[in-house]
Amino acid sequence: MLPPLAQVTGNTAQLKQGFQLALGIIFMFGFIWGVIKIWTGANAISKGDPDGKAGIIAGIIIAGAAAIMGALFSIFGLSGGALTPTF
């Protein structure tokens, strides 16, 4: 008898759709947050704050997280494990 570790019974398509929807919502908020970070970083640079550049880089990473992770999954041959976010 096998131990019941990470076994999903029933309709796995519904589970996958649920994860895709949750992922889409997370990426939507992450994109908005990233754009705000970029905007505040640019504003900080215009006021002479040297930490504004770090804010811009952090905003780019946050806003582009979906594309970055998709690219990494493809590079390492795991594209079958990547989910496409839905809204």
C-alpha positions as CSV (number, residue, x, y, z in Angstrom):
1,M,0.0,0.0,0.0
2,L,1.3,3.4,-1.0
3,P,1.2,6.3,1.4
4,P,-1.3,9.0,0.3
5,L,1.3,11.7,-0.5
6,A,0.3,14.5,-2.9
7,Q,-2.5,12.4,-4.5
8,V,-5.4,14.2,-6.2
9,T,-8.5,12.3,-6.9
10,G,-11.4,13.5,-9.0
11,N,-11.3,16.2,-11.7
12,T,-7.8,17.6,-11.8
13,A,-8.8,20.0,-14.6
14,Q,-10.8,22.0,-12.0
15,L,-7.9,22.1,-9.7
16,K,-5.6,23.3,-12.4
17,Q,-8.1,26.0,-13.4
18,G,-8.3,27.1,-9.8
19,F,-4.5,27.5,-9.6
20,Q,-4.4,29.4,-12.9
21,L,-7.1,31.8,-11.6
22,A,-5.3,32.4,-8.3
23,L,-2.0,32.9,-10.2
24,G,-3.6,35.4,-12.6
25,I,-4.9,37.4,-9.6
26,I,-1.5,37.4,-7.9
27,F,0.2,38.5,-11.1
28,M,-2.3,41.2,-11.7
29,F,-1.6,42.7,-8.2
30,G,2.1,42.1,-8.6
31,F,2.1,44.0,-11.9
32,I,0.3,47.0,-10.3
33,W,2.6,46.9,-7.3
34,G,5.7,46.8,-9.6
35,V,4.5,49.8,-11.6
36,I,4.0,51.7,-8.4
37,K,7.5,50.8,-7.3
38,I,9.0,52.0,-10.6
39,W,7.0,55.2,-10.3
40,T,8.2,55.9,-6.7
41,G,11.8,55.0,-7.6
42,A,11.7,57.4,-10.5
43,N,10.2,60.1,-8.2
44,A,13.0,59.4,-5.6
45,I,15.7,59.8,-8.3
46,S,14.2,63.1,-9.4
47,K,14.5,64.3,-5.8
48,G,18.2,63.2,-5.6
49,D,17.8,60.0,-3.6
50,P,20.4,57.4,-4.7
51,D,18.1,54.5,-3.5
52,G,15.6,55.2,-6.3
53,K,17.5,53.0,-8.7
54,A,17.0,50.0,-6.5
55,G,13.3,50.8,-6.4
56,I,13.1,50.8,-10.1
57,I,15.0,47.5,-10.4
58,A,12.7,45.9,-7.8
59,G,9.7,47.2,-9.6
60,I,10.8,45.7,-12.9
61,I,11.4,42.4,-11.2
62,I,8.0,42.4,-9.5
63,A,6.1,43.6,-12.6
64,G,7.8,41.1,-14.8
65,A,7.7,38.1,-12.5
66,A,5.4,36.1,-14.7
67,A,7.6,36.5,-17.8
68,I,10.8,35.8,-15.8
69,M,9.4,32.6,-14.3
70,G,8.0,31.5,-17.6
71,A,11.4,32.0,-19.3
72,L,13.2,30.1,-16.5
73,F,10.8,27.2,-16.8
74,S,11.4,27.1,-20.6
75,I,15.1,27.3,-20.2
76,F,15.3,24.4,-17.8
77,G,12.9,22.3,-19.9
78,L,10.0,22.4,-17.4
79,S,7.5,24.2,-19.6
80,G,5.0,21.4,-19.0
81,G,4.9,22.3,-15.3
82,A,4.3,26.0,-15.9
83,L,0.7,27.3,-15.6
84,T,-0.8,30.0,-17.7
85,P,-2.5,32.6,-15.5
86,T,-6.1,33.3,-16.3
87,F,-8.3,36.2,-15.3
